[in-house]
Amino acid sequence: MTVVAPSSLCPQRLALLGGAFNPPHWGHLHLAQAAYDQGQLDQVLWVPSYSPPHKSDPALPSWQQRMQLVDLAIAPYPQFHLWQPPHLPPPRYGVDLLRTLQQQYAPQTHWVWIVGADTFQTLPRWYRVLEVAPKCDWLVAPRLGEPFGEPFGDDVAGHPQQHCQQVGEQVAHALRDQGVDLTWRCLNMPVIPISSTDIRQRCRDRQPIDHLVPEAIATYLNDHPLYG
């Protein structure tokens, strides 16, 4: 398993990319690469969401298994690293995760958070958001699908990039009303129509997934049928 020792890193711009990664696929990798390039990042830390063994969804592979999948997926990319929490369970809330990372890495590190537009729209409702939002930059990925939550008008329907921009403006406005100036930008990238849900279903149906995931992931899931 690839583990990065904080003491060996003094990056100027370090980003975190969280998710279930159930499983990780080419969409995740393209997103991470777009953020790395456009955000002028030094590294991207991948942070699989934690699920305690006694509360795990039976359909969800264990945190350790998903950590292993991420490790396999990012192995060829030196700019990507799998984050190891200093203790278990890892931080549950964004504010605690960011504080833990700030304690692990160099004080001068400039933090960046990579999120999809759907997740970014929920930012004003995050736990203790005023302690999180201004302490990092936000790189936002466009998403497919109908606008979520608020009406945006027909002019952005079917235009993920425009929709992403409007989501960002709404979030920035909501936080500005709370006294927070948000630093954010939408990533200029195509929407990758790959779904972890679809990959899991294809695994259950014994259909090929080679075009959806890196070879190492396809091989692992063939040898270890996590999804039935």
C-alpha positions as CSV (number, residue, x, y, z in Angstrom):
1,M,0.0,0.0,0.0
2,T,1.3,3.4,-1.0
3,V,1.7,5.6,2.1
4,V,3.1,9.2,2.0
5,A,4.9,10.3,5.1
6,P,4.0,13.9,5.9
7,S,7.5,14.7,7.0
8,S,8.7,13.9,3.4
9,L,6.4,16.4,1.8
10,C,6.5,20.2,1.8
11,P,4.1,21.0,-1.0
12,Q,2.9,24.5,-1.7
13,R,-0.5,23.4,-2.9
14,L,-2.0,20.1,-1.7
15,A,-5.5,19.0,-2.6
16,L,-7.8,16.4,-1.1
17,L,-10.3,14.3,-3.1
18,G,-12.8,12.4,-0.9
19,G,-15.4,9.8,-1.9
20,A,-16.6,6.3,-1.4
21,F,-14.5,5.1,-4.4
22,N,-16.8,2.1,-4.7
23,P,-14.9,1.3,-6.9
24,P,-12.5,4.0,-8.2
25,H,-12.8,4.5,-12.0
26,W,-11.5,6.5,-14.9
27,G,-13.9,9.4,-14.0
28,H,-12.2,9.8,-10.6
29,L,-8.8,9.7,-12.2
30,H,-9.7,12.3,-14.9
31,L,-11.1,14.6,-12.3
32,A,-8.0,14.3,-10.1
33,Q,-5.8,15.0,-13.2
34,A,-7.8,18.0,-14.3
35,A,-7.6,19.4,-10.8
36,Y,-3.9,18.7,-10.6
37,D,-3.3,20.5,-13.9
38,Q,-5.7,23.4,-13.6
39,G,-5.1,24.0,-9.9
40,Q,-1.4,24.0,-10.3
41,L,-1.2,21.4,-7.5
42,D,1.8,19.7,-6.1
43,Q,-0.2,16.6,-5.0
44,V,-3.7,15.2,-4.7
45,L,-4.5,13.2,-1.6
46,W,-7.2,10.6,-2.1
47,V,-9.4,10.2,1.0
48,P,-11.8,7.2,0.9
49,S,-14.8,7.7,3.2
50,Y,-14.8,5.6,6.3
51,S,-17.5,3.1,7.3
52,P,-17.2,1.4,10.7
53,P,-17.3,-2.4,10.4
54,H,-20.3,-2.6,12.8
55,K,-22.3,-0.1,10.7
56,S,-21.2,-1.0,7.2
57,D,-23.7,-1.4,4.5
58,P,-23.5,-5.1,3.4
59,A,-23.3,-3.9,-0.2
60,L,-20.3,-1.6,0.6
61,P,-16.9,-3.2,0.6
62,S,-14.9,-2.4,3.8
63,W,-12.9,0.7,4.2
64,Q,-9.7,-1.4,4.0
65,Q,-10.8,-2.9,0.7
66,R,-11.7,0.4,-0.8
67,M,-8.3,1.8,0.4
68,Q,-6.7,-1.1,-1.5
69,L,-8.7,-0.3,-4.6
70,V,-7.6,3.3,-4.6
71,D,-4.0,2.3,-4.0
72,L,-4.2,0.1,-7.1
73,A,-5.9,2.8,-9.2
74,I,-3.4,5.6,-8.4
75,A,-0.2,3.5,-8.3
76,P,1.0,4.7,-11.8
77,Y,0.6,8.3,-10.9
78,P,3.2,9.9,-8.6
79,Q,1.2,13.1,-8.3
80,F,-1.6,11.1,-6.5
81,H,-1.3,9.7,-3.0
82,L,-3.5,7.7,-0.7
83,W,-4.0,9.5,2.6
84,Q,-3.5,7.4,5.8
85,P,-5.3,8.7,8.8
86,P,-3.2,8.9,12.0
87,H,-5.8,6.9,13.9
88,L,-9.1,5.2,13.4
89,P,-11.8,6.1,13.0
90,P,-10.8,8.9,10.6
91,P,-12.4,12.3,11.0
92,R,-16.1,12.3,10.2
93,Y,-16.6,15.9,9.4
94,G,-14.9,18.1,6.9
95,V,-13.8,20.6,9.6
96,D,-12.1,17.8,11.5
97,L,-10.5,16.3,8.4
98,L,-9.0,19.6,7.4
99,R,-7.7,20.2,10.9
100,T,-6.1,16.8,11.0
101,L,-4.4,17.4,7.6
102,Q,-3.1,20.8,8.8
103,Q,-1.6,19.1,11.8
104,Q,0.1,16.4,9.7
105,Y,1.6,18.6,7.0
106,A,3.8,21.7,6.8
107,P,2.2,24.9,8.1
108,Q,2.8,26.7,4.9
109,T,0.7,24.2,2.9
110,H,-2.0,25.8,0.8
111,W,-5.1,23.5,0.9
112,V,-7.4,22.8,-2.0
113,W,-10.6,20.8,-1.9
114,I,-11.8,19.0,-5.0
115,V,-15.6,18.4,-5.1
116,G,-18.4,17.8,-7.6
117,A,-20.9,20.6,-8.2
118,D,-23.6,18.5,-6.4
119,T,-21.5,18.2,-3.3
120,F,-20.4,21.8,-3.5
121,Q,-24.0,23.0,-3.5
122,T,-24.4,21.5,0.0
123,L,-21.3,23.4,1.4
124,P,-23.4,26.1,3.2
125,R,-25.0,23.3,5.2
126,W,-21.7,21.5,6.2
127,Y,-21.0,21.1,9.9
128,R,-19.1,24.2,11.2
129,V,-18.7,25.4,7.6
130,L,-17.4,28.8,8.6
131,E,-14.3,27.0,10.0
132,V,-13.8,25.1,6.7
133,A,-14.8,27.1,3.7
134,P,-12.3,30.0,4.0
135,K,-9.3,27.8,4.8
136,C,-9.0,26.2,1.4
137,D,-9.6,26.8,-2.2
138,W,-12.4,24.9,-3.9
139,L,-12.1,23.2,-7.3
140,V,-15.5,22.2,-8.6
141,A,-16.3,19.6,-11.2
142,P,-19.3,19.9,-13.5
143,R,-21.9,17.1,-13.2
144,L,-24.5,15.6,-15.5
145,G,-28.2,15.6,-14.7
146,E,-30.8,18.1,-13.8
147,P,-30.0,21.1,-11.6
148,F,-30.4,20.0,-8.0
149,G,-32.3,21.9,-5.3
150,E,-32.7,25.4,-6.8
151,P,-34.2,26.4,-10.1
152,F,-31.6,27.5,-12.6
153,G,-33.7,28.0,-15.8
154,D,-33.7,26.2,-19.1
155,D,-30.6,28.0,-20.3
156,V,-28.3,25.8,-18.2
157,A,-30.2,22.6,-18.6
158,G,-27.9,20.2,-20.3
159,H,-24.9,22.5,-20.0
160,P,-22.9,21.2,-17.0
161,Q,-20.2,23.9,-17.2
162,Q,-22.8,26.7,-17.0
163,H,-24.6,24.9,-14.3
164,C,-21.4,24.4,-12.3
165,Q,-20.7,28.2,-12.6
166,Q,-24.2,29.1,-11.3
167,V,-23.9,26.6,-8.5
168,G,-20.6,28.2,-7.5
169,E,-22.1,31.7,-7.6
170,Q,-25.0,30.7,-5.4
171,V,-22.7,29.0,-2.8
172,A,-20.4,32.0,-2.8
173,H,-23.3,34.3,-2.3
174,A,-24.8,32.2,0.5
175,L,-21.5,32.1,2.4
176,R,-20.8,35.8,1.8
177,D,-24.0,36.5,3.6
178,Q,-22.4,34.7,6.6
179,G,-19.2,36.8,6.3
180,V,-17.1,34.3,4.4
181,D,-15.3,35.1,1.1
182,L,-15.0,31.9,-0.8
183,T,-12.1,31.1,-3.3
184,W,-13.5,28.7,-5.9
185,R,-13.4,27.9,-9.6
186,C,-15.1,25.4,-11.9
187,L,-12.8,22.9,-13.6
188,N,-12.8,23.2,-17.3
189,M,-13.3,19.5,-18.2
190,P,-15.8,17.3,-19.9
191,V,-18.3,15.3,-17.8
192,I,-17.1,11.7,-17.7
193,P,-20.3,9.5,-17.9
194,I,-19.0,6.8,-15.7
195,S,-20.9,5.7,-12.6
196,S,-19.6,3.5,-9.7
197,T,-23.2,2.2,-9.5
198,D,-23.2,1.1,-13.1
199,I,-19.8,-0.6,-12.6
200,R,-21.1,-2.5,-9.6
201,Q,-24.2,-3.6,-11.6
202,R,-22.0,-4.7,-14.5
203,C,-19.9,-6.8,-12.1
204,R,-23.1,-8.5,-10.8
205,D,-24.2,-9.1,-14.4
206,R,-20.8,-10.5,-15.3
207,Q,-20.3,-7.8,-18.0
208,P,-16.9,-6.3,-18.9
209,I,-15.7,-3.2,-17.1
210,D,-12.3,-2.9,-18.6
211,H,-13.2,0.3,-20.4
212,L,-14.5,1.9,-17.2
213,V,-11.7,1.2,-14.7
214,P,-7.9,0.9,-14.8
215,E,-6.6,-2.6,-15.6
216,A,-5.4,-3.2,-12.1
217,I,-9.0,-2.6,-10.8
218,A,-10.6,-4.8,-13.4
219,T,-8.1,-7.6,-12.5
220,Y,-8.7,-7.2,-8.8
221,L,-12.5,-7.3,-9.1
222,N,-12.2,-10.3,-11.3
223,D,-10.1,-12.1,-8.7
224,H,-12.1,-10.7,-5.7
225,P,-15.8,-10.5,-6.6
226,L,-16.7,-7.7,-4.1
227,Y,-20.0,-7.0,-5.9
228,G,-21.3,-10.5,-6.4
